[in-house]
């Protein structure tokens, strides 16, 4: 019988994670051993046995046969959180197409050489009369330092080392001598870095309304059931301001009462401050946070606190999904529709799908929340795979805002060349007079390189893919799906206007214009430039919440999840620009952005107002967002997806390629396309591209993309594995970075 071998990692949390050892699989284990399992293996010289993790099996070895050792045993009790996370990494490797090492490094926190913090104390070991006798000995022998320390310890049997060394002036050698004599001991206790620096607030219990209570009760009622078709997967679809967070907290409180823990995912660091504040007021120091703005020591310590049971709720972006809780009860994913939940590096995992898989492994629940669910999630809910709950009313009885759509083409024809419409300018003036607050959202997502006619609103699109063409150098327009190219027109082909150009205004220019129009107004700006420093997001949001500013200007980071009761006006500038991004999801992303932006207004006692400025006022996306009508938008958009075979009505993989040599990258992507076409012919799949990525060059690295599409994801997964093998055996791809993304 042919020998079988296993790739084993013996220390999954060290910096040398890429060091894989190979072992023989004994015949009696060959049908049992699976990637992700914990094994016991001989390691090093002698008979030392250690635990390891199987990350792959096969019948080839790169080592001499006589140098290989046998796996000793499969560890049947290796079911701790670390083993579960290894299995999750192996699932991610297969699902998204990456190396085992890349998947493991994503899931397992690496223990870097970070100096740990510790609290040192000196503790007396002698009691009563024995301590007094020892003090007499020190006094008699004139051992003044020992006498001084002994007197202090008799008064207080345990003292901080800082006090002993600085106030009592006791050296380490004195303590060591007394320790060796059995008089005292030096105690060291780990002190974890805590990034949560909030003052204690009032216990934040809010009575749920009937809709909220019904949703929470139904989820709790499902907790111990295994016979549902939706496997404890829930979608809380609530209008903006409907109180989804209160439902989350009710569910988490129930999990805590059962001795379980919770992970709360948020899409943006900008949301951390308000979310953390609300949870901290309810759950106190059981809450922690993790994000990329923390130091390496802070991030590592939060995972250790979770592992040790010091906290039970972790809040953060998608990396918080891998918090090593020992008894995970629920994963909450707020604003589940956000693209920030999709990783841009290998493995290009989707946090929602990965949360479903982790919850399945650990018998936990997943609660998704959004006012504008992704089409994939809502489609699954309509198919009965996710249980749907709908919150139709704002919490506290607040009214939905009044919305006005302004045609910027008409503004231009009537002589207004400003970025602000007359309606928005008047509304800002009135709001400032009432001493209420204003938010201005500049919708810049996806606009770069898109030619839009300011006169009629027409956008130049690809004739083959129904997405906008992007303007590149030398006046060339390119489709980033199929590679179609065409020269850029000098006038609008629809109306003949010469006002065919990309938007040039940014948040800084908007800020300057606002200050000219309203010199007395206090203005804050929130974008990438103003939030580079640690805690900058929280500082800006805290200042605006505390009425230190009247107007907050920003990009998409200001429109998601924030709750400012005194904001009664939201101005949306260039609403339709993202509608024409070179992406089949452009309509969905635009609807989500506009709906979320509109939802920031009027969340307090006064009804809000929303002004949407657009060059495409008749578009169904604009009207659906203005009415906050998700059902109408979904029915329109799902018809388009069915027609084009796009997800969720079909499956699609993107193969991203990058390299420093543009010509070599083009050649390599051409070879990959030819091989993909051969595989596609046998399975009736469709191959699109290769084409330049929307951003074709970053830091001197060129980037291209190839798409494969089919109705059945299983067919594409087989194609992906075939492509991976083709890449693996061809040395020409060694200098090309290649990652797979399930769209």
C-alpha positions in Angstrom: 0.0 0.0 0.0 1.3 3.5 -0.9 2.5 5.5 2.0 0.5 8.6 3.0 1.9 11.7 4.6 0.6 14.6 6.7 1.8 18.2 6.9 1.9 19.2 10.5 2.4 22.6 12.2 3.5 22.2 15.8 3.3 25.8 17.1 0.5 27.6 15.3 0.9 30.8 17.3 4.6 31.6 16.8 6.1 33.9 14.2 7.6 30.9 12.4 4.2 29.7 11.4 5.3 28.9 7.9 7.5 26.0 9.2 5.7 22.8 8.3 6.9 19.4 9.3 6.0 16.2 7.4 5.1 12.9 9.1 4.0 9.5 7.9 0.3 8.6 8.6 0.1 5.1 10.1 -2.2 2.8 8.2 -4.8 2.6 11.0 -5.2 6.4 10.9 -5.5 7.0 7.1 -9.3 6.9 7.1 -9.6 9.0 10.2 -7.1 11.9 9.9 -8.5 15.1 8.4 -7.0 18.6 8.1 -7.6 20.6 11.2 -7.3 17.7 13.6 -5.0 17.7 16.6 -2.3 15.0 16.6 0.5 13.9 18.9 3.9 13.6 17.2 7.5 12.8 18.2 9.6 16.0 17.9 13.3 16.6 17.9 15.8 14.1 19.3 14.8 11.5 21.8 11.3 10.6 22.7 9.8 14.0 23.3 6.1 14.1 22.3 4.2 17.3 21.4 0.8 18.3 20.0 0.5 19.5 16.4 -2.2 20.4 13.9 -2.7 18.6 10.6 -3.1 21.1 7.8 -3.0 18.7 4.8 -2.5 15.2 3.6 -1.1 13.6 0.5 1.0 10.7 -1.0 4.1 12.7 -1.9 7.0 13.7 0.3 9.8 16.1 -0.2 12.0 14.4 2.4 14.0 11.1 2.5 11.8 8.3 3.7 14.1 7.2 6.5 14.0 10.7 8.0 10.3 10.7 8.5 8.6 9.7 11.7 5.1 8.4 12.3 2.2 10.3 13.8 1.8 8.9 17.3 -1.9 9.5 17.9 -5.0 11.6 16.9 -5.9 13.6 20.0 -9.6 13.0 20.5 -9.9 15.6 23.2 -8.4 18.3 21.1 -11.6 20.3 20.9 -10.4 23.6 22.5 -10.9 26.9 20.8 -7.5 26.8 19.1 -8.3 23.4 17.4 -11.7 24.8 16.3 -10.0 27.8 14.8 -7.6 25.6 12.9 -10.5 23.7 11.4 -12.1 27.0 10.5 -8.9 28.0 8.8 -8.9 24.8 6.8 -12.4 25.5 5.7 -11.4 29.0 4.6 -8.5 27.5 2.6 -10.9 25.3 0.6 -13.8 27.8 0.3 -11.8 30.8 -0.8 -8.7 29.4 -2.4 -5.5 30.2 -0.4 -2.6 28.4 1.2 -3.1 26.8 4.6 -0.4 29.1 6.0 -2.3 32.2 4.8 -5.5 31.0 6.3 -3.9 30.0 9.6 -2.2 33.4 9.9 -5.6 35.1 9.4 -7.4 33.0 12.0 -4.8 32.4 14.7 -3.3 35.4 16.6 0.5 35.3 16.2 2.4 35.6 19.5 5.0 38.1 18.6 7.8 39.0 20.9 6.0 41.7 22.8 7.1 42.6 26.3 4.3 41.5 28.6 3.2 43.7 31.4 3.2 42.3 34.9 2.3 43.5 38.4 4.9 42.5 41.1 4.2 42.3 44.8 6.2 41.1 47.8 4.2 38.8 50.1 5.0 37.7 53.6 5.0 33.9 54.2 5.4 33.9 58.0 2.5 34.3 60.4 2.1 36.1 63.7 4.8 35.0 66.2 7.1 33.6 63.5 7.2 37.0 61.8 7.9 38.8 65.1 10.7 36.4 65.9 12.3 37.0 62.5 12.0 40.7 63.0 13.9 40.3 66.3 16.7 38.4 64.5 17.1 41.1 61.9 17.2 43.8 64.7 19.8 41.9 66.7 22.0 41.4 63.7 21.7 45.1 62.6 20.3 44.0 59.2 18.5 47.3 58.8 17.1 46.8 55.2 15.6 43.4 56.1 14.3 44.9 59.4 12.6 47.8 57.5 11.0 45.5 55.0 9.8 43.1 57.7 8.2 45.9 59.7 6.3 47.0 56.7 5.2 43.5 55.8 3.9 42.8 59.4 1.7 45.9 59.0 0.6 45.0 55.4 1.4 41.3 54.4 1.5 42.1 50.7 3.1 45.2 49.2 3.6 46.5 45.6 7.2 46.1 44.4 7.3 49.8 43.4 6.6 50.8 47.0 9.2 48.3 48.3 11.9 49.4 46.0 11.3 53.1 45.9 9.7 54.2 49.2 11.4 51.6 51.4 14.6 51.7 49.3 15.0 47.9 49.3 17.2 46.3 46.7 16.4 43.1 44.7 19.3 41.2 46.4 17.7 41.8 49.9 14.4 40.4 48.6 16.1 37.5 47.0 18.0 36.6 50.2 14.7 36.7 52.3 12.9 34.7 49.6 15.6 32.0 49.7 15.1 31.9 53.5 11.4 31.2 53.1 10.4 34.5 54.7 8.6 36.1 51.7 7.8 35.5 48.1 7.9 37.7 45.0 4.5 37.3 43.2 4.2 38.2 39.5 0.7 38.7 38.0 0.1 39.4 34.3 -1.5 42.8 33.6 -3.3 43.0 30.3 -3.4 46.2 28.3 -7.0 47.5 28.1 -7.9 49.8 25.2 -11.4 50.5 26.6 -11.0 53.9 28.4 -14.6 54.8 29.2 -16.1 56.2 32.3 -18.7 54.2 34.0 -22.2 55.2 32.8 -25.7 54.4 33.8 -26.9 50.8 33.3 -28.3 51.1 29.8 -31.6 49.1 29.8 -34.2 50.2 27.3 -37.6 48.7 27.2 -38.2 47.0 23.8 -41.2 47.8 21.7 -43.5 45.0 20.4 -41.5 44.4 17.2 -38.1 44.3 19.0 -39.5 42.0 21.7 -41.0 39.6 19.3 -37.7 39.3 17.4 -35.6 38.8 20.5 -38.1 36.2 22.0 -38.1 34.2 18.8 -34.3 34.0 18.6 -34.0 33.1 22.2 -36.7 30.5 21.8 -34.7 28.8 19.0 -31.5 28.6 21.1 -31.6 24.9 21.9 -33.3 23.7 18.7 -31.4 21.8 16.1 -34.3 21.0 13.8 -34.7 24.4 12.0 -33.8 24.9 8.3 -32.1 28.2 9.1 -29.7 26.7 11.7 -29.9 29.6 14.2 -29.1 32.2 11.4 -31.2 35.3 11.6 -31.6 38.6 9.7 -32.9 41.6 11.6 -34.1 43.9 8.8 -35.0 47.2 10.4 -35.4 50.7 9.1 -32.7 53.1 10.2 -33.3 54.0 13.8 -35.5 51.0 14.5 -33.4 49.9 17.5 -31.5 46.8 16.2 -28.8 47.3 18.8 -31.2 46.9 21.6 -32.3 43.5 20.2 -28.6 42.5 19.9 -28.0 43.4 23.6 -31.1 41.4 24.7 -29.7 38.3 22.8 -26.2 38.8 24.2 -27.5 39.2 27.8 -29.3 35.8 27.4 -26.0 34.2 26.1 -24.1 35.7 29.1 -26.7 34.2 31.5 -25.9 30.8 30.0 -22.2 31.3 30.5 -21.5 32.0 26.9 -19.6 34.8 25.0 -20.5 37.1 22.1 -18.7 38.6 19.2 -20.1 41.9 17.7 -18.7 42.8 14.3 -18.9 46.3 13.0 -17.7 47.4 9.5 -15.8 50.5 10.3 -13.4 51.7 13.0 -15.4 54.9 12.9 -18.3 53.0 14.4 -16.3 51.7 17.4 -16.8 54.7 19.7 -20.6 54.9 19.8 -21.0 51.1 19.6 -18.5 50.5 22.4 -20.1 53.2 24.6 -23.6 51.7 24.3 -22.4 48.2 25.1 -20.1 49.4 27.9 -23.0 51.1 29.6 -25.0 47.9 29.5 -22.3 45.2 30.2 -19.4 47.2 31.8 -15.9 45.8 31.9 -17.1 42.5 30.2 -16.7 44.4 26.9 -13.5 44.9 25.0 -12.6 46.0 21.5 -10.1 45.1 18.8 -9.1 46.9 15.7 -6.1 47.9 13.5 -5.6 51.2 15.5 -4.5 49.3 18.6 -0.9 48.5 19.3 0.4 45.0 18.8 0.5 44.5 22.6 -3.1 45.7 23.0 -4.4 43.4 20.2 -2.6 40.4 21.6 -3.8 41.1 25.2 -7.5 41.3 24.2 -7.4 37.8 22.7 -5.6 36.6 25.9 -8.3 38.2 28.0 -11.0 36.5 25.9 -9.2 33.1 26.2 -8.9 33.5 30.0 -12.5 34.5 30.5 -11.8 38.0 31.7 -14.2 39.4 29.1 -17.3 38.0 27.4 -18.0 40.5 24.6 -15.6 41.4 21.8 -16.4 44.3 19.5 -14.5 45.0 16.3 -14.2 44.8 12.5 -13.9 41.4 10.7 -10.7 40.3 12.5 -12.7 40.1 15.8 -14.5 37.1 14.3 -11.5 35.0 15.3 -11.6 35.9 19.0 -10.7 32.7 20.9 -13.7 32.5 23.2 -14.0 29.1 24.8 -17.8 28.9 24.7 -19.1 31.2 22.0 -22.8 31.7 22.0 -23.7 34.3 19.4 -22.0 36.3 16.6 -23.7 39.6 15.7 -22.8 41.3 12.4 -24.1 44.8 12.3 -24.5 46.5 8.9 -24.0 43.1 7.4 -24.2 44.5 3.9 -21.0 46.4 4.1 -18.1 45.4 1.6 -15.7 46.0 4.5 -16.6 42.5 5.6 -14.8 41.0 2.6 -11.1 40.7 3.0 -8.9 42.2 0.3 -5.9 39.9 1.0 -5.6 36.2 0.8 -7.7 34.4 1.9 -10.4 36.8 0.5 -12.9 35.6 3.0 -16.4 36.9 3.6 -17.0 37.5 7.3 -20.8 36.6 7.0 -20.1 33.2 5.4 -17.2 32.6 7.7 -19.3 33.5 10.8 -21.9 31.0 9.6 -19.2 28.3 9.4 -17.7 29.1 12.8 -21.1 29.2 14.4 -22.0 25.8 12.9 -18.8 24.3 14.4 -19.4 25.8 17.8 -23.2 25.5 17.9 -23.7 29.2 18.2 -26.2 31.6 16.7 -25.6 34.3 14.1 -27.6 37.6 14.0 -27.2 39.8 10.9 -28.6 43.3 11.1 -29.1 46.0 8.4 -31.6 48.5 7.1 -30.3 47.6 3.6 -29.4 43.9 3.6 -27.1 42.6 0.9 -29.0 40.9 -2.0 -27.3 37.6 -1.1 -28.5 37.7 2.5 -32.0 38.8 1.6 -32.2 36.2 -1.1 -31.2 33.5 1.4 -33.8 34.8 3.8 -36.5 34.6 1.0 -35.3 31.0 0.3 -35.9 30.1 4.0 -32.2 29.6 4.7 -32.1 32.5 7.2 -35.0 33.5 9.5 -36.2 37.0 8.7 -37.4 39.6 11.2 -38.5 43.0 10.2 -38.6 46.2 12.2 -40.8 48.7 10.4 -40.9 51.5 12.9 -38.2 53.7 14.5 -37.6 53.1 18.1 -39.1 55.7 20.5 -41.8 56.7 18.0 -39.4 59.0 15.9 -40.8 59.8 12.4 -38.9 59.0 9.2 -37.3 62.1 7.6 -38.8 64.1 4.8 -36.8 63.7 1.6 -36.4 66.0 -1.4 -34.7 65.0 -4.6 -33.0 67.9 -6.4 -32.2 67.7 -10.1 -28.7 69.2 -10.5 -29.1 69.4 -14.3 -31.8 71.9 -13.8 -29.6 73.8 -11.3 -26.9 74.1 -14.0 -29.4 75.2 -16.6 -30.7 77.9 -14.3 -27.2 79.3 -13.7 -26.2 77.6 -10.4 -22.7 76.2 -10.9 -22.2 75.6 -7.2 -21.9 72.2 -5.7 -24.8 73.2 -3.4 -28.3 73.4 -4.7 -30.5 76.3 -3.7 -32.8 73.9 -1.8 -29.9 72.6 0.3 -28.5 76.0 0.9 -31.8 77.3 2.2 -32.3 74.2 4.4 -28.8 74.6 5.9 -29.6 78.2 6.7 -32.9 77.3 8.5 -31.3 74.4 10.4 -28.5 76.6 11.7 -31.0 79.3 12.8 -32.8 76.6 14.9 -29.4 75.6 16.4 -29.8 72.1 15.1 -27.0 70.0 13.5 -26.2 69.2 9.9 -24.4 66.3 8.2 -23.1 66.6 4.6 -22.2 63.4 2.8 -20.0 63.5 -0.3 -20.7 60.3 -2.2 -17.3 59.7 -3.8 -17.3 55.9 -3.8 -16.5 54.5 -7.3 -16.4 57.8 -9.1 -12.7 58.0 -10.0 -12.3 58.0 -13.8 -16.1 57.8 -14.5 -17.2 60.3 -17.1 -20.6 61.8 -16.2 -22.4 64.5 -18.2 -23.3 67.4 -15.9 -26.0 68.5 -18.3 -28.0 65.3 -18.9 -26.6 62.8 -16.4 -25.4 60.3 -19.1 -22.5 58.0 -18.2 -20.3 56.2 -20.7 -20.9 52.4 -20.2 -19.4 49.2 -21.5 -21.7 47.7 -24.3 -20.9 44.2 -23.0 -21.1 44.3 -19.2 -23.5 47.1 -18.2 -21.0 48.8 -16.0 -19.4 52.2 -16.5 -16.1 52.6 -18.4 -13.2 54.1 -16.5 -11.0 56.8 -18.0 -7.3 55.9 -18.2 -4.3 57.7 -19.6 -4.0 58.8 -23.2 -7.8 59.4 -23.4 -8.6 55.6 -23.3 -11.7 54.2 -21.6 -11.6 50.7 -20.2 -14.0 48.1 -18.9 -12.6 46.4 -15.8 -14.6 43.2 -16.3 -14.1 42.2 -20.0 -11.2 44.6 -21.1 -13.3 46.4 -23.7 -11.6 49.7 -24.7 -12.8 52.8 -26.5 -11.6 56.4 -26.9 -13.0 58.9 -24.5 -15.5 61.3 -26.2 -15.0 65.0 -26.0 -18.8 65.7 -25.8 -21.7 63.8 -24.4 -23.0 61.3 -27.0 -26.5 61.7 -25.4 -27.0 65.4 -25.5 -23.9 66.9 -27.2 -22.9 68.9 -24.1 -19.3 69.6 -23.4 -19.9 69.2 -19.6 -18.6 65.6 -19.7 -16.1 65.2 -16.9 -15.4 63.5 -13.6 -16.2 65.3 -10.4 -13.2 67.1 -8.9 -14.6 68.3 -5.6 -13.5 66.6 -2.4 -14.4 67.0 1.3 -11.7 69.6 1.8 -13.1 71.8 -1.0 -16.7 71.3 0.4 -15.5 72.4 3.8 -14.0 75.6 2.4 -17.2 76.3 0.5 -19.3 75.8 3.6 -17.1 78.1 5.7 -17.5 80.8 3.0 -21.3 80.4 2.9 -21.8 80.2 6.7 -18.7 81.8 8.4 -20.3 81.6 11.8 -20.9 77.9 11.7 -18.5 75.5 13.4 -17.4 72.8 10.9 -15.8 69.4 11.3 -14.5 67.2 8.5 -14.2 63.4 8.7 -12.3 61.6 6.0 -9.1 59.6 5.5 -6.9 62.7 6.0 -8.5 63.7 9.3 -8.6 60.2 10.8 -5.1 58.9 10.3 -4.1 59.3 14.0 -5.1 56.8 16.7 -8.4 57.6 18.3 -9.1 60.4 15.7 -12.4 58.8 14.8 -13.6 58.9 18.4 -12.4 62.4 18.9 -14.3 63.8 15.9 -17.5 61.9 16.7 -17.3 62.8 20.4 -16.8 66.5 19.5 -19.8 66.5 17.2 -21.9 64.6 19.7 -21.0 67.2 22.3 -22.2 70.0 20.1 -18.7 71.4 19.5 -19.6 71.7 15.8 -22.8 72.5 13.9 -21.8 70.8 10.6 -20.1 67.5 10.0 -18.7 66.9 6.5 -17.5 63.5 5.4 -17.3 60.5 3.1 -19.1 57.2 3.7 -17.6 56.8 7.2 -20.1 59.3 8.6 -23.3 57.7 7.3 -23.1 54.2 8.9 -24.6 53.4 12.3 -24.1 56.8 14.0 -26.8 58.2 16.2 -26.9 62.0 16.7 -30.3 63.0 18.0 -29.9 66.7 17.1 -29.0 66.1 13.4 -32.1 67.2 11.5 -30.6 67.8 8.1 -28.6 65.4 5.9 -27.3 66.8 2.6 -26.2 64.2 0.1 -23.9 65.6 -2.6 -23.4 63.8 -6.0 -25.8 61.0 -5.0 -25.6 59.1 -8.3 -21.9 59.0 -8.8 -21.4 55.6 -7.2 -24.4 54.4 -9.3 -22.0 54.3 -12.3 -19.0 52.6 -10.6 -17.5 49.8 -12.8 -19.1 47.1 -10.6 -22.2 45.0 -11.1 -23.1 45.8 -7.5 -23.1 49.6 -8.2 -26.9 50.0 -7.9 -27.0 48.0 -4.6 -24.1 49.9 -3.1 -25.6 53.2 -4.0 -29.0 52.3 -2.6 -27.3 51.2 0.7 -25.2 54.4 1.0 -28.1 56.7 0.3 -30.5 54.9 2.5 -28.0 54.8 5.4 -27.2 58.4 4.9 -30.8 59.5 4.9 -31.3 57.5 8.1 -28.9 59.7 10.1 -31.5 62.6 10.1 -34.3 63.0 12.6 -33.4 60.3 15.1 -34.4 62.5 18.0 -37.6 64.3 18.8 -37.6 66.6 15.8 -38.5 65.2 12.3 -35.5 65.2 10.0 -35.0 66.4 6.4 -32.9 64.9 3.6 -31.8 66.7 0.4 -30.5 64.3 -2.3 -28.6 66.1 -5.1 -28.4 64.1 -8.3 -27.9 64.3 -12.1 -30.1 61.2 -12.5 -33.3 62.1 -10.6 -35.5 59.5 -12.4 -33.3 56.5 -11.5 -35.2 53.8 -9.5 -32.3 53.6 -7.1 -32.6 57.2 -6.1 -36.4 57.0 -5.7 -36.2 53.8 -3.7 -33.6 55.3 -1.3 -35.6 58.5 -0.9 -38.6 56.4 0.2 -36.5 54.0 2.2 -38.2 51.3 0.2 -36.0 48.2 0.3 -38.6 45.8 -1.0 -39.1 47.9 -4.2 -35.4 48.1 -4.8 -34.8 44.4 -4.2 -37.4 43.3 -6.7 -36.0 45.6 -9.4 -32.3 44.7 -8.7 -32.8 40.9 -8.4 -34.3 40.9 -11.9 -31.1 42.5 -13.2 -29.0 39.9 -11.4 -31.1 37.0 -12.9 -30.7 38.5 -16.4 -26.9 38.8 -16.1 -26.3 35.7 -14.1 -24.7 37.7 -11.3 -24.7 36.6 -7.6 -26.9 35.6 -5.8 -28.6 34.3 -9.0 -25.3 32.8 -10.2 -21.8 32.3 -8.9 -18.6 34.1 -9.8 -15.0 34.0 -8.9 -12.4 36.7 -9.4 -8.8 35.8 -9.9 -6.6 38.7 -8.9 -3.1 38.9 -10.3 -0.3 41.3 -9.5 3.4 41.9 -10.3 6.1 44.5 -10.9 6.5 43.8 -14.6 3.5 45.0 -16.6 4.4 43.1 -19.8 5.1 39.9 -17.9 1.8 40.2 -16.0 -0.1 40.6 -19.2 1.5 37.5 -20.6 0.9 35.5 -17.5 -2.8 36.6 -17.3 -3.1 35.6 -21.0 -1.9 32.0 -20.2 -4.3 31.8 -17.3 -7.2 33.0 -19.4 -6.4 30.3 -22.0 -6.3 27.5 -19.4 -9.5 28.9 -17.8 -11.3 28.8 -21.2 -10.3 25.1 -21.6 -11.8 24.3 -18.2 -14.9 26.5 -19.0 -15.6 24.7 -22.2 -16.1 21.4 -20.4 -18.5 22.9 -17.8 -20.2 25.6 -19.8 -18.8 28.3 -17.6 -18.1 31.9 -18.8 -14.7 33.6 -18.6 -14.5 37.4 -18.6 -11.2 39.3 -19.1 -8.4 39.5 -18.2 -8.6 43.3 -17.7 -6.9 45.9 -15.5 -8.2 46.2 -12.0 -10.1 49.5 -11.3 -6.9 50.7 -9.7 -4.4 49.2 -12.1 -1.2 50.1 -10.3 -0.4 50.6 -6.6 3.1 51.3 -5.4 4.7 50.2 -8.7 2.8 46.9 -8.6 0.5 46.3 -11.6 -2.8 44.5 -11.1 -5.1 42.5 -13.4 -8.3 40.5 -12.8 -10.0 37.5 -14.5 -13.6 36.4 -13.8 -15.2 33.0 -14.2 -18.9 32.7 -13.9 -21.4 29.8 -13.7 -24.8 29.1 -12.1 -23.3 26.5 -9.7 -20.7 27.4 -7.2 -19.5 23.8 -7.0 -18.5 23.9 -10.7 -16.5 27.1 -10.1 -14.8 25.6 -7.1 -13.7 22.6 -9.2 -12.4 25.0 -11.8 -10.6 27.0 -9.1 -8.8 23.9 -7.9 -7.8 23.0 -11.4 -6.4 26.6 -11.9 -4.6 26.3 -8.6 -2.9 23.1 -9.7 -2.0 24.7 -13.1 -0.4 27.6 -11.3 1.4 25.3 -8.9 3.2 23.3 -11.6 4.1 26.2 -13.8 7.2 28.1 -12.5 6.3 31.1 -14.7 3.7 32.1 -12.1 6.2 32.1 -9.2 6.8 35.9 -9.5 3.1 36.7 -9.9 0.9 37.3 -6.9 -2.4 35.4 -7.4 -5.5 35.4 -5.1 -9.0 34.1 -5.5 -12.2 35.9 -4.5 -15.6 34.4 -4.4 -17.8 37.3 -5.5 
